[in-house]
Amino acid sequence: MTAAVSISGLVKTFGAFRALDGLDLEVSEGEVHGFLGPNGAGKSTTLRILLGLLRANSGTVRLLGGDPWRDLVPLHRRIAYVPGDVSLWPGLTGGEAIDLLGRLRGGLDGKRRNRLLETFELDPTKRGQAYSKGNRQKVAIVAALSSNAELLILDEPTAGLDPLMEATFREEIRRERAQGRSVLLSSHILAEVEALSDRISIIRKGKVVETGSLDQMRGHARTNIAATLGDSSTQLTHLPGVEDLIIEGNRVRFSVDGGGLAAAMSVLASHGVTALTVSPPSLEDLFLRHYGERLAPETDDGGASP
Amino acid sequence: MNGQLTGTGALLRHAIRLDRWKLLPWLVIIGVFPLASFAAYGSLFSSQLEAVALQLSLGANPAFSLLFGPATDLTTAIGFVTWRVQMFGMFFAALMAIFTVTRHTRAAEDTGQAELLDSGVVGQHARLASAVVLAWLASALVGLLVGGSLAAGGAPPASAFALGAVLGGMGFAFAGIAAVTAQLGSAARAANTLAAAVLSACYLLRGLGDTLDDGEWLLWTNPMGWAEAIRPATEDDFRPLLLLVGTGLVSAALAAWLSTRRDFGLGIIPGRAGPPRGKLGIWSLTTRLNRGPFWTWGVTFAALGSIYGLVTTTMSSVFADNPFVKQMLAARATSEEQLTFAFVEVLLLVLAIIGGVCGIQLALRFYAEEEERRAEWVLSGALSRLGHFAPTVTVALLAPGVGMVIGSLALAATANASGSPVDARDIILQGLAELPALWLATAVAIAAVGLAPQLRAVAWLLLVYWLLLTMFGPILKAPDWMLATSPFHVVPNIMEANPDFAPLWWTAVIAVVLVVSGLLGYRRRDLVWT
């Protein structure tokens, strides 16, 4: 399988600030790849390097088999981009902006354009200044999705959309995927990434700290267990792989890794378990594992990306 | 008004904090210009007779009254200042008030800042009230600055403050008018355009009132006419100021009433819908985005050229005997034709500097696209950096060139029509000789945008330096090598026996080098984003 995006050892600095610090990222052809991280982690910087807007300091970047800086024009005929914060021309209508982008990219599918305008309930005759933030976002989404691009690069595309439109957007991304397009979806909305992505990369301080399918990630993550026992037990403390143990009378809560699960279950059984909840690690758990207790970016992480 | 104005004070303090640096340049320009004219009066006229002569020749030509207002009394310094600054000052004060009010009402709604403010403990009309009061304070400050500085400079206090009342009163009235247009327009730009249209209509009515026989009643139909009726230096009649203040108060109240009849973020006049489809490419986009500036600059060049052509003959004969002006213009001029041409040269120089302003502005608009993050989106299309920048470079070089040609043609045409001794062909050639200089000014901006946009202010600073050096360098006896650093200074005089065209080529070569390095620089650099 060839890669739509292949990045290794990517470094980008802004003055003394290292926005990307040896980032690796692989997006296979035909997959929706979630690029997850809080603001300031380096998501937008990565996307802008992929688009040839910024020049990498070091590392290799391949986009659809080409060099995003050198082969920019032919590559951009094959991709479409939705910026994180869409700004429109005050005097141009949304429809004119959509057609401008389509034309620059080498044409768009008129039928699909009309269908998307209808699905997203977007009025193309308003002037740029008259659109709300959500509607500006929709203009860029319609422009990108009505192209014949092989790869969609989306930078927090649903910011400003209402929940109903978010659902519509997810529906459309699934449709794109079914048509064999690749999608690189940058986001900090866990639910969106969880719902759409085949594979996920978590970025922290300019590095990808974890990558794989949600199942793969869960495989080496911890399972949360809550149980009510027939008698109180302290035996669990000595089991390998058990952490975060809380015992409140007959009730226990703990997390356990894949290796210690069997042993833990037999201990529970021997204590006459009467109620049991086993929850697989959520994306939030995975995410929090890399980010500690906070989702907010550290202050010295800010400034690289809005 | 129960509680509807709650929070006005807090919002006003917030607005002042936001605006102090934005308002300062307006206040400085409106405040200093009258004083500068006042101080220059003594050196402009060597005798009372000269002033009377100018007043008579101005009075003989209705075009002057139409454009600048009547020259009622040029025999006193304050009368001269009134004539010089009243039109320009009234425009400035009104625009200052309009922009201030729109910025804190419609523009704040467009950007979403207003939503944040309105969610606080503020009354229904507090934000509007704070914007209008801020503009009123600024207008009052204009009046006091102008009056105070002139009075301190030695003008009769009553006349000085009458002129202050003309300018401040205009600001006061238009703050209210802008508050109304802010409720009408569909967005900030529409609101500003509406208010500016009202201002232009007033200017026109007032101009007709000043020039038409039996047209004086037209002066009483609009704020600009009322302001003029204060007539500083001759009548010092403060009663029309009440009309201006009344206009401000009544229209502000009207605006408050209108604001209850519209939705947040929308104007009473709905925004015009546009075409649902477009056929724009990057070239047509560039032209489209600059359509407004094209018209504004085109009209500016045509209007200035015509006015300059009109004044050439009058002015050069009035100033022929003034040693100061003569030294400034042409120490070597002997014949009347040469003296007039020296005067034309200065006017063309002013046009060329304005051409430089136009070119720099167009080039820097390209960077604004980048700052406002539209460039990022456009560049995600199949468009190289060169392909992105080339249309702007072309437009920024072409537009001021065309403007300069329009200005020179207009100047030549009106100068000839009003009986100037100078050959029209010479005027046009002299205008064309200014082209490399204004292209160099534009090229500096292009290079800055391409190579290092954070240094783009250099383009403005350099233009100001060139302007000061070329205009005042010779009088202040600046050394030749220093004068030669200005491309506007090295432009040869076409009327000379053997004009030296080599500096024009040098200027053009430097401009080409700068443009090329700007283009190459843009291809290499990171896109800026904020």
Interface residues (C-beta under 8 A of the other chain):
Chain A: R48 L51 G52 L53 L54 R55 L72 V73 P74 H76 R77 I79 A80 Y81 P83 D85 V86 S87 L88 W89 P90 G91 L92 T93 G95 E96 A97 I98 D99 L100 L101 R103 L104 R105 G106 P124 T125 K126 R127 Q129 A130 K133 A140 I153 P306
Chain B: D110 G112 S186 A187 A188 R189 G271 R272 A273 G274 P275 P276 R277 G278 K279 L280 G281 I282 L285 R288 L289 E372 R373 R374 E376 W377 V378 L379 S380 G381 A382 L383 S384 G387 R524 R525 D526 L527 W529 T530
